[in-house]
Amino acid sequence: MYAVSSLNFGDIRLNVVAVDKIKEAQVRYPAAFKNLQGWYQILSQSNFHSEEELRATFGDMRGFNFKYKFPIPESTLLVYTLINFESQVAYIEEIKPGNH
């Protein structure tokens, strides 16, 4: 799982956009239901200000600039995102099986 101890809870949390894609993936891949929910909760209840802060929690993620992909534990699923740290917005592009 992910290292929750590095989370920085504050007044402004990361706004996760396109949450319906998580719900769709949970229906399509029921074995990953809890891990997808956990990923969403960590991301949406945080206010990451930089890629370094994001990597401190999600060490196995890939990407740079604003495009990141997160492997979901105990599955082959990857969550593809666009993240703007300044505006605190994370957009979920897609969730699909893949190689990390």
matplotlib code that plots the C-alpha trace (Angstrom):
import matplotlib.pyplot as plt

x = [0.0, 0.9, 2.8, 0.1, 2.5, 3.8, 0.4, 0.0, -3.6, -4.5, -7.3, -7.0, -7.2, -6.5, -9.7, -10.0, -11.9, -13.6, -14.3, -16.8, -13.9, -13.0, -16.5, -16.5, -13.2, -14.5, -17.4, -15.2, -12.5, -14.2, -11.0, -9.4, -12.4, -10.8, -7.4, -9.0, -11.0, -7.9, -6.0, -8.8, -9.1, -5.4, -5.2, -8.4, -7.7, -4.3, -2.7, 0.4, 2.4, 5.0, 6.0, 8.4, 5.5, 3.5, 6.4, 6.9, 3.4, 3.2, 6.8, 5.9, 4.2, 5.6, 5.6, 6.8, 5.6, 1.9, 1.2, 1.4, 0.4, -0.2, -0.2, -3.0, -1.7, -2.6, -3.7, -2.4, -4.4, -2.8, -4.5, -3.5, -3.8, -3.0, -2.1, -1.7, -0.1, -0.6, -4.4, -4.6, -6.5, -6.0, -7.8, -8.3, -7.7, -8.3, -7.9, -6.8, -4.6, -1.0, 2.6, 4.2]
y = [0.0, 3.7, 5.6, 7.8, 9.4, 11.9, 13.4, 17.1, 17.8, 21.5, 23.8, 23.2, 19.6, 18.1, 18.2, 15.0, 15.4, 12.6, 10.4, 8.5, 6.8, 5.3, 4.0, 2.5, 0.8, -0.6, -2.2, -3.5, -4.7, -5.7, -7.3, -3.8, -2.1, -1.3, -0.4, 2.1, 3.6, 3.8, 5.5, 8.0, 8.8, 9.4, 11.7, 13.6, 14.2, 15.6, 18.9, 17.8, 20.9, 19.2, 16.0, 15.2, 15.3, 13.0, 10.6, 10.5, 8.9, 7.1, 6.0, 3.6, 6.2, 7.2, 10.5, 14.1, 17.6, 17.1, 13.6, 10.7, 7.1, 5.2, 1.5, 0.1, -2.4, -6.1, -5.5, -4.7, -1.4, 1.9, 5.3, 7.9, 11.4, 15.0, 17.0, 20.7, 21.3, 25.1, 24.8, 21.6, 19.7, 16.1, 14.9, 11.2, 10.5, 6.8, 3.6, 0.5, -2.6, -2.1, -2.5, -0.2]
z = [0.0, 0.1, 2.8, 4.3, 6.9, 4.3, 3.6, 4.2, 5.2, 4.9, 3.9, 0.2, -0.9, -4.3, -6.4, -8.3, -11.5, -13.5, -10.5, -12.6, -14.2, -10.8, -10.4, -13.9, -13.2, -9.9, -11.8, -14.6, -12.2, -8.9, -7.5, -7.5, -5.9, -2.5, -3.8, -6.3, -3.5, -1.3, -4.1, -4.6, -0.9, -0.4, -3.5, -2.8, 0.9, 0.2, -0.9, -2.7, -3.8, -5.9, -7.7, -4.9, -2.3, -4.6, -5.0, -1.2, -0.9, -4.3, -4.8, -7.6, -9.8, -13.2, -15.1, -15.0, -15.6, -15.3, -16.6, -14.1, -14.0, -10.8, -10.5, -8.4, -5.8, -6.3, -9.9, -13.3, -13.4, -14.1, -13.4, -15.9, -14.6, -15.4, -12.2, -11.8, -8.4, -8.4, -8.9, -6.9, -9.6, -10.7, -13.8, -14.3, -18.0, -17.9, -15.9, -17.7, -17.4, -18.4, -17.7, -15.2]

ax = plt.figure().add_subplot(projection="3d")
ax.plot(x, y, z, "-o")
ax.set_aspect("equal")
plt.show()
